[in-house]
Amino acid sequence: MLNRSCGVATRPGGLIEEALTHSIIGAFFEVYHILGYGFLEHVYMLALERELLARGHAVTRELGVSISYKGEALTSQRLDFVVDGRVVVEIKSTHDLSKAAPRQLHNYLRATELEVGLLLHFGPEPKFHRLVSLNAERPAREKVRRAEPAAQNQNSDSSN
């Protein structure tokens, strides 16, 4: 049973993936506290991966997912992280967070069966956005398959 009061998706007992997202956000602030602002996204990815592993989480970095249309593979996209197989994490390290960034994360959730995503912005001030895309509220879609890194072709769109 889901509760959607105030636009926040919860299940009995609290937010969906509440403890896991709390731990990921804590790791985000720990990395930001130590490194601060100004590094490339890849530096923050490596540091966050280490912090999450130190906290006992399973981390899959740069997971490729294949996007299909009418049964034919179109392209693949890369998710920055999937933590414990349950939460998609997208990292940005720009000065200003693009208005397209939350939409990108939302589309990553739509392309998988995962329901919760975190957008972590290592900008001048640390900021995060928590997005939920409930499977029960999505139209029926063809399942997205994992893409192998070598299977990408030159026309694939894996931009962040």
N, C-alpha and C positions, 0 to 999 in steps of 0.2 A: 504494500500500500504506500502510495506517495502523497505527500502534502506539498502543495504549491503556494502556500501563503506568502504574500509579499514578493512573489516572483522568485523565491528561493526553494529549490527542490530539496526536500528532505525525505528521509525514511524514518520509521519509528526509531527513536534513539538519537536523531540528529541529522546533520548534513551527510550527503552521500560521500563516502570516502573521507570523512572528517579527520580521523586520526592520521591517515596517510598524507593528506594535503597539508595538515598542520606540520608534520615532520618535514615535508619538502620545503614549505615556506620558511621554516626555521633554518634549514640548510642554506637556502637562498640568502637570508639575512646574515648568516655566519660568513658566507663567502663574500658578500658585499662589505661587511664590516672589516674584513682582512684586506681585500683587494681594492675596494673603493671603485670609483668610476674611471673609465678611460681606456680599458683594455679591449681587444678584439673579442668578439663573441666566442671564438674557439677557446680562448683562455678561461673564460667563465664556464664554458662547458666542461673543460677538464677539471677545474676546481670543484664545480658542483658535483660532478660524477664521483670524485674522491670523497667529498663530504657525505654524499648519499650512501656510498658503499660503507663508509665508516659508521654510519648510523644503522647498518644492517639491511639496507635495501638492495634488491636486485635491480640493476640498471641496464637497459638496452639503449645504446646510443646510436643515433642516425639510422633508425629502423626504416627500411623502405616499404612502402605500401603501393600496390598496383591499383590504378583507377581504371575501371572498365566502363564501356558504353555499349549497351545491347550485346553483351557477351564478348566484346572485343576489347583487348587491352589498349588503352589510350596512352598512358604515361605512368610514371611512378613519382611519388613524392616522398620526401624524407622527413621523418619526425625527429626532432632533436633528441628527445628521450621518451621512453616509456618506463615508468617506475613501478616495480612489483607487478608488472603486467596489467596494471589497473588505471594508471593516470598518465595522460600525455602531458609532457612539459615542453613548452616552446620558449626559447631564450632570445632576447633582443638586447643589444648593447649600444643603441643609438642615443643621440642626445634627446631627440623627441620621439616618442612612440607613435608610429604611423597609425592612422585610423583603420588601416587594412589589417593590422596585426591581430586583433581579436577575431576578425572574420576568418583569417587564415587558420587560427586554432580551431574555430568552430567547424571549418571544413575538414580539418584533420580528424575531429571527432566523428563527423558524418561519414568519413571514409573508413572508419573502423567500427568495431562494436563497443569501444570504450565510451564511457559516459561523462567522465570528468577530465578537464584539462586545466593546466595552469600556464599563464603567460607571465614570465618573469622578466622584468625590465631592469637591466643594470645600467640605468641612466644616471643623470646628475643626482637624482634621489631614487632610492630603490622603491619600485612599485610592482605590484602583482595584480593579476586579474584571474578570477576563478570562473570557469565556464562549465556549464552542465548541458548536455544534450542527451536527453533520456531516450533510450532505445524504443520504449513504448510509444513515444510521441513522433517517431520518425516514420516516413513512408517506407514501405517495403523496398529494400534495395538488394541488388546482387551483392553477395559478400565480397569484400575486398581481400585480396590475397597479398601475402608478403612478397616483395620483389627482391630478388637477389641483386646485390650491387653490380655484378658483371652483366646482368640482363638488361640494363638500361641502354637505350640507344641515344643517338645524338639529338633527337627531337624531344627527349624527355624534359619535363619542366620540374626541376627540383630546387627552384629558387626559394629562399627564405625571405 
